[in-house]
């Protein structure tokens, strides 16, 4: 085969083989811009963006501060007034049994940042081909075309605003709403190759690759609103027992990685015990997804807040926070080749199967495997002034499953009165 014939075959594969089946043009969300980046030049039906959107929505759902702040108030029957509790400063990402105190209020603000780009210990989809193969119109042998996704970064900034109110000595209610800024960056190469199988390494003369203009886009918006409540039942052998409940409103755009896009409810069991100015605590909950049961997750954690009596104004925070999916998530997208092309195959990360639905189209079944994500949250909490507390924290993964950030940095303040 002459070089001219080879180039003609690759050109036919790249230009004629694919025709996107992406539906009407939507607002320019980050997901739509990622899909356009993958489709550019080839109009490939995109089977990877729906996967990344689902993975990214959960990976950017960072841990949130608890319903009840560090400084709470207890009633002194001798004085007939509420006094500030002189025990532990409390955890940052887990709940303890203590409640705020009747008619007392707290406000908090926290900032978290993480670059979500790791999947199962490696860069997400790095160097993996996305596309399909077919015999192009007028051709007599199969060719493959698509892109290599060489780099993916999803920088996520979250500013959480929270408030709580003590209805009774044992019952707190509150809300949390985040402001989210996401920054999506991606790099890749477009390729065309002879043969029905995608190349693992694109080298001439049988494969030609061209670098794509990088994707660099940002989006700002409100995240998911959380309505929260906690009720303290009492104590058993010096261990406090409480129940929590969180209702998630999908006010954040999943297409911009600002929220899950689903309604969820999360009942929670809270156990803790104080040892002077220190405490240990454990949480166990289940976040039920009302829109998609396969996205239901277990949420759990255990930790300790450690202080010295002579330095009760500062505490070391050590928490272990985890989430576990209960089932793999399966969903179907459509992949359509140009009319007249003889389709032979589809290839993409997370692809489970491709069922032919016509002479030039496939129904592509993708699978997101369930993941156990367990993180260590280590930091300091300290008194700023009167009833105001501040904290600094770093969250690092101890498991390498699913999509996640290598480290999440967190700072925050809380004030109660």
C-alpha positions as CSV (number, residue, x, y, z in Angstrom):
1,X,0.0,0.0,0.0
2,X,1.4,3.4,-1.0
3,X,1.6,6.2,1.6
4,X,-1.1,8.1,-0.4
5,X,-3.5,5.2,-0.2
6,X,-2.8,4.9,3.6
7,X,-3.4,8.6,4.2
8,X,-6.7,8.4,2.2
9,X,-7.8,5.4,4.2
10,X,-7.1,7.2,7.5
11,X,-8.8,10.3,6.3
12,X,-11.9,8.3,5.3
13,X,-11.9,6.7,8.7
14,X,-11.6,10.0,10.5
15,X,-14.1,12.1,8.5
16,X,-16.8,9.6,7.3
17,X,-16.9,6.8,9.8
18,X,-18.6,8.6,12.7
19,X,-21.7,10.7,13.1
20,X,-22.5,11.9,16.6
21,X,-25.8,11.0,18.1
22,X,-25.7,13.5,21.0
23,X,-29.2,15.0,20.6
24,X,-30.0,18.7,20.7
25,X,-27.4,21.2,21.7
26,X,-27.7,22.0,25.4
27,X,-26.3,24.9,27.5
28,X,-22.5,24.9,27.7
29,X,-22.1,22.9,30.9
30,X,-18.7,21.4,31.7
31,X,-20.0,18.0,30.7
32,X,-21.1,19.3,27.3
33,X,-17.7,21.0,26.8
34,X,-15.9,17.8,27.6
35,X,-18.1,15.9,25.1
36,X,-17.4,18.5,22.5
37,X,-13.6,18.1,23.2
38,X,-13.9,14.4,22.7
39,X,-16.1,14.8,19.6
40,X,-14.0,17.6,17.9
41,X,-13.0,16.9,14.4
42,X,-14.6,13.4,14.3
43,X,-18.1,13.9,15.7
44,X,-17.7,10.7,17.6
45,X,-20.7,9.5,19.6
46,X,-19.4,10.1,23.1
47,X,-19.6,7.2,25.5
48,X,-17.1,8.4,28.1
49,X,-18.5,11.8,29.2
50,X,-21.6,10.2,30.8
51,X,-19.3,8.0,32.8
52,X,-17.0,10.9,33.9
53,X,-20.1,13.0,34.8
54,X,-21.4,10.3,37.1
55,X,-18.0,9.6,38.7
56,X,-17.1,13.3,39.1
57,X,-20.4,14.2,40.7
58,X,-19.7,11.8,43.5
59,X,-16.0,12.4,43.7
60,X,-16.5,16.1,44.2
61,X,-19.0,15.5,47.0
62,X,-16.4,16.3,49.7
63,X,-17.0,15.6,53.4
64,X,-18.9,18.4,55.2
65,X,-18.7,19.8,58.7
66,X,-21.0,18.4,61.4
67,X,-24.5,19.7,62.3
68,X,-23.3,20.7,65.8
69,X,-20.2,22.9,66.3
70,X,-17.3,22.5,68.7
71,X,-18.6,25.0,71.3
72,X,-22.0,23.9,72.7
73,X,-24.0,25.0,75.8
74,X,-25.3,23.0,78.8
75,X,-27.7,24.1,81.4
76,X,-26.4,24.8,84.9
77,X,-29.3,24.2,87.3
78,X,-27.5,25.8,90.3
79,X,-27.0,29.1,88.3
80,X,-30.2,28.8,86.2
81,X,-28.3,29.7,83.0
82,X,-26.7,28.0,80.1
83,X,-22.9,27.7,80.2
84,X,-20.4,26.9,77.5
85,X,-19.3,23.2,77.6
86,X,-15.7,22.9,78.8
87,X,-15.0,19.6,77.2
88,X,-13.7,18.6,73.8
89,X,-13.6,21.0,70.9
90,X,-15.3,18.4,68.7
91,X,-14.5,16.8,65.3
92,X,-14.6,18.6,61.9
93,X,-16.0,15.9,59.5
94,X,-17.9,13.6,61.9
95,X,-20.7,14.0,64.3
96,X,-20.6,13.6,68.1
97,X,-23.5,13.2,70.5
98,X,-23.3,16.7,72.0
99,X,-26.1,19.1,70.9
100,X,-26.0,22.9,70.7
101,X,-28.3,23.7,73.6
102,X,-31.9,25.1,73.6
103,X,-32.3,28.4,71.7
104,X,-28.6,28.6,70.9
105,X,-27.4,29.3,67.3
106,X,-24.2,28.5,65.4
107,X,-22.8,29.7,62.1
108,X,-19.9,28.2,60.1
109,X,-18.0,28.6,56.9
110,X,-15.4,26.2,55.5
111,X,-13.3,26.0,52.3
112,X,-12.2,22.8,50.7
113,X,-10.0,22.2,47.6
114,X,-9.1,19.0,45.8
115,X,-8.0,18.1,42.2
116,X,-10.1,15.1,41.3
117,X,-8.0,13.2,38.7
118,X,-7.2,9.7,40.1
119,X,-9.1,6.5,39.3
120,X,-8.1,3.3,41.0
121,X,-4.6,4.6,41.7
122,X,-3.8,5.9,38.2
123,X,-4.6,9.0,36.2
124,X,-8.2,8.8,34.9
125,X,-8.4,7.3,31.4
126,X,-4.8,8.3,30.6
127,X,-3.8,7.2,27.1
128,X,-6.8,5.0,26.7
129,X,-8.4,5.1,23.2
130,X,-12.0,6.2,22.9
131,X,-13.8,5.6,19.6
132,X,-14.8,2.8,17.2
133,X,-14.0,0.9,14.1
134,X,-15.8,0.4,10.8
135,X,-15.3,-0.1,7.1
136,X,-15.8,3.4,5.8
137,X,-18.0,4.2,2.8
138,X,-16.1,3.2,-0.4
139,X,-13.5,1.3,1.6
140,X,-12.7,-2.4,1.6
141,X,-11.0,-2.9,5.0
142,X,-11.7,-1.8,8.6
143,X,-10.2,1.3,10.2
144,X,-10.4,2.7,13.7
145,X,-10.6,6.3,14.8
146,X,-11.1,8.2,18.0
147,X,-9.0,10.1,20.6
148,X,-6.5,9.3,23.3
149,X,-7.5,11.1,26.5
150,X,-4.0,12.0,27.8
151,X,-4.8,14.2,30.8
152,X,-7.8,15.0,32.9
153,X,-8.0,17.3,35.9
154,X,-11.1,18.5,37.8
155,X,-10.1,21.1,40.3
156,X,-12.9,21.7,42.8
157,X,-13.3,24.6,45.2
158,X,-16.1,24.4,47.8
159,X,-17.2,27.1,50.2
160,X,-19.7,25.7,52.7
161,X,-22.1,28.0,54.6
162,X,-23.8,26.3,57.5
163,X,-26.1,27.2,60.4
164,X,-27.7,25.2,63.3
165,X,-30.3,26.0,65.9
166,X,-31.0,24.2,69.2
167,X,-34.8,23.5,69.4
168,X,-34.4,21.7,72.7
169,X,-31.4,20.6,74.8
170,X,-31.4,17.4,72.9
171,X,-32.6,18.4,69.4
172,X,-30.6,20.4,66.8
173,X,-31.7,21.4,63.2
174,X,-29.6,23.1,60.6
175,X,-28.7,23.5,56.9
176,X,-25.6,23.5,54.8
177,X,-25.3,25.0,51.3
178,X,-22.0,25.1,49.3
179,X,-20.8,27.5,46.6
180,X,-18.8,25.4,44.1
181,X,-16.2,26.5,41.6
182,X,-15.0,23.7,39.3
183,X,-12.1,24.0,36.8
184,X,-12.0,21.3,34.1
185,X,-8.8,20.7,32.1
186,X,-8.3,17.9,29.5
187,X,-5.7,17.1,26.9
188,X,-5.8,14.5,24.1
189,X,-4.8,13.3,20.6
190,X,-7.0,12.5,17.7
191,X,-6.0,9.3,15.8
192,X,-6.9,7.3,12.8
193,X,-5.5,3.8,12.3
194,X,-5.8,0.8,10.0
195,X,-7.4,-2.3,11.4
196,X,-10.5,-3.0,13.6
197,X,-8.6,-2.9,16.9
198,X,-7.6,0.4,18.5
199,X,-3.8,1.0,18.7
200,X,-2.2,0.8,22.2
201,X,0.6,3.0,20.8
202,X,0.0,5.2,17.7
203,X,3.0,5.0,15.4
204,X,3.2,5.6,11.7
205,X,2.6,4.4,9.1
206,X,-0.4,2.4,10.3
207,X,-1.6,5.0,12.7
208,X,-1.6,8.8,12.5
209,X,-2.3,11.0,15.6
210,X,-2.8,14.8,15.9
211,X,-2.8,16.8,19.1
212,X,-6.0,18.5,20.1
213,X,-6.5,22.0,21.4
214,X,-6.6,21.6,25.2
215,X,-9.9,22.0,27.1
216,X,-9.8,24.6,29.9
217,X,-13.2,25.6,31.3
218,X,-14.6,26.7,34.6
219,X,-18.1,26.8,36.2
220,X,-19.4,28.5,39.3
221,X,-22.7,27.7,41.0
222,X,-24.6,26.6,44.1
223,X,-24.1,23.0,45.2
224,X,-26.6,20.6,46.8
225,X,-28.6,22.0,49.8
226,X,-28.5,19.8,52.9
227,X,-31.2,20.0,55.6
228,X,-29.9,18.3,58.8
229,X,-31.2,17.3,62.2
230,X,-29.8,15.5,65.2
231,X,-31.5,14.2,68.3
232,X,-29.6,13.0,71.4
233,X,-31.3,9.9,72.9
234,X,-29.2,9.6,76.1
235,X,-26.3,7.7,77.5
236,X,-25.5,4.1,78.0
237,X,-22.5,3.2,80.2
238,X,-21.1,6.7,79.6
239,X,-21.5,6.3,75.9
240,X,-23.8,8.9,74.3
241,X,-26.2,7.8,71.6
242,X,-27.8,10.1,69.0
243,X,-29.6,9.8,65.7
244,X,-29.1,12.1,62.7
245,X,-30.9,12.7,59.4
246,X,-29.9,14.5,56.3
247,X,-32.1,15.4,53.4
248,X,-30.3,16.4,50.2
249,X,-32.0,18.7,47.7
250,X,-30.3,18.4,44.2
251,X,-29.8,22.2,43.8
252,X,-26.3,21.7,42.3
253,X,-25.8,21.0,38.6
254,X,-24.4,17.5,38.1
255,X,-23.4,18.5,34.6
256,X,-21.0,21.1,36.1
257,X,-19.9,18.8,39.0
258,X,-21.6,21.0,41.6
259,X,-23.9,18.3,43.0
260,X,-25.1,14.7,42.7
261,X,-28.2,15.6,40.7
262,X,-30.3,13.2,42.9
263,X,-32.5,13.4,45.9
264,X,-31.0,11.5,48.8
265,X,-32.0,10.8,52.5
266,X,-29.4,9.7,55.1
267,X,-30.4,8.3,58.5
268,X,-27.4,8.1,60.8
269,X,-26.4,6.5,64.1
270,X,-24.0,8.6,66.2
271,X,-22.0,7.3,69.2
272,X,-19.4,9.2,71.2
273,X,-17.8,9.4,74.6
274,X,-15.9,12.2,76.4
275,X,-12.8,11.8,78.4
276,X,-12.3,15.2,79.9
277,X,-11.2,17.5,77.1
278,X,-10.9,14.6,74.7
279,X,-13.5,12.5,73.0
280,X,-13.9,9.5,70.6
281,X,-16.8,9.2,68.2
282,X,-18.2,6.9,65.6
283,X,-20.8,7.4,62.8
284,X,-22.7,4.9,60.7
285,X,-25.2,6.0,58.1
286,X,-26.8,5.0,54.8
287,X,-27.4,7.5,52.1
288,X,-30.4,6.2,50.1
289,X,-30.6,7.6,46.6
290,X,-34.3,8.2,45.7
291,X,-33.5,8.7,41.9
292,X,-31.2,5.8,41.4
293,X,-31.0,3.0,43.9
294,X,-27.7,1.7,42.5
295,X,-26.1,5.0,43.7
296,X,-27.0,4.3,47.3
297,X,-23.9,4.5,49.6
298,X,-22.9,3.6,53.1
299,X,-21.3,6.4,55.0
300,X,-19.3,5.8,58.1
301,X,-16.4,7.1,60.2
302,X,-14.5,6.9,63.5
303,X,-12.1,9.3,65.1
304,X,-10.9,11.2,68.1
305,X,-10.4,14.8,69.2
306,X,-7.3,15.0,71.4
307,X,-6.3,17.8,73.7
308,X,-4.2,18.4,76.9
309,X,-6.0,20.0,79.9
310,X,-3.4,22.8,80.1
311,X,-3.9,23.5,76.4
312,X,-7.6,23.0,76.0
313,X,-7.8,25.9,73.5
314,X,-6.2,23.6,70.8
315,X,-6.9,20.0,69.7
316,X,-5.5,17.4,67.4
317,X,-8.1,16.0,65.0
318,X,-7.8,12.4,63.7
319,X,-10.8,11.1,61.8
320,X,-11.3,8.2,59.4
321,X,-14.1,8.8,57.0
322,X,-15.4,6.4,54.4
323,X,-18.1,5.7,51.8
324,X,-18.9,2.4,50.1
325,X,-21.1,1.8,47.1
326,X,-23.5,-1.1,47.3
327,X,-23.7,-2.1,43.6
328,X,-22.2,-1.5,40.2
329,X,-23.9,1.2,38.2
330,X,-24.9,0.3,34.6
331,X,-26.3,2.7,32.0
332,X,-26.7,2.7,28.2
333,X,-25.7,5.3,25.6
334,X,-26.0,5.3,21.8
335,X,-23.1,5.2,19.3
336,X,-23.9,5.8,15.7
337,X,-21.6,5.6,12.6
338,X,-22.1,7.5,9.4
339,X,-24.7,6.2,7.0
340,X,-23.1,3.7,4.7
341,X,-20.3,2.7,7.1
342,X,-20.1,-1.0,8.0
343,X,-19.6,-0.8,11.8
344,X,-17.3,-3.4,13.3
345,X,-16.7,-2.3,16.9
346,X,-16.7,0.2,19.8
347,X,-13.9,0.8,22.3
348,X,-13.9,3.0,25.4
349,X,-13.0,2.8,29.1
350,X,-15.8,1.3,31.3
351,X,-17.4,-0.3,28.3
352,X,-19.1,-3.6,29.2
353,X,-20.8,-4.5,25.9
354,X,-22.1,-3.0,22.6
355,X,-25.3,-4.4,21.1
356,X,-25.9,-3.6,17.4
357,X,-29.2,-1.7,17.0
358,X,-28.9,-1.1,13.3
359,X,-26.5,-1.5,10.4
360,X,-24.5,1.5,11.6
361,X,-25.4,1.9,15.3
362,X,-24.8,0.3,18.7
363,X,-26.3,0.5,22.2
364,X,-23.3,0.8,24.5
365,X,-23.6,-0.6,28.0
366,X,-21.1,1.1,30.4
367,X,-20.4,-0.1,34.0
368,X,-19.1,2.0,36.9
369,X,-17.8,-0.5,39.5
370,X,-18.7,0.0,43.1
371,X,-15.9,1.4,45.2
372,X,-14.8,1.6,48.9
373,X,-13.2,4.9,49.7
374,X,-11.7,5.3,53.1
375,X,-9.9,8.5,54.0
376,X,-7.8,9.9,56.9
377,X,-8.6,13.5,58.0
378,X,-5.8,15.0,60.1
379,X,-5.6,18.5,61.4
380,X,-5.9,21.1,64.2
381,X,-8.8,22.9,65.8
382,X,-8.2,26.0,67.9
383,X,-9.9,28.8,69.6
384,X,-9.8,32.2,67.8
385,X,-11.8,34.4,70.1
386,X,-14.5,33.8,72.7
387,X,-17.0,31.3,71.1
388,X,-15.2,31.3,67.7
389,X,-13.2,28.3,66.6
390,X,-11.0,27.7,63.5
391,X,-9.5,24.6,62.0
392,X,-7.1,23.3,59.3
393,X,-7.3,19.8,57.9
394,X,-6.0,17.6,55.2
395,X,-8.0,14.6,53.8
396,X,-5.9,11.9,52.2
397,X,-7.2,8.6,50.7
398,X,-6.2,5.3,52.3
399,X,-7.8,3.2,49.6
400,X,-7.3,3.6,45.8
401,X,-10.8,2.9,44.4
402,X,-13.0,4.9,42.2
403,X,-12.4,8.6,41.3
404,X,-10.8,10.8,43.9
405,X,-8.4,13.6,44.7
406,X,-4.9,12.8,46.0
407,X,-5.5,15.3,48.9
408,X,-8.3,17.6,49.9
409,X,-7.3,20.7,51.9
410,X,-9.8,22.2,54.3
411,X,-9.9,25.3,56.5
412,X,-12.9,26.7,58.4
413,X,-14.4,28.8,61.2
414,X,-17.4,28.3,63.4
415,X,-19.1,30.6,65.9
416,X,-21.9,29.7,68.4
417,X,-23.8,31.8,70.9
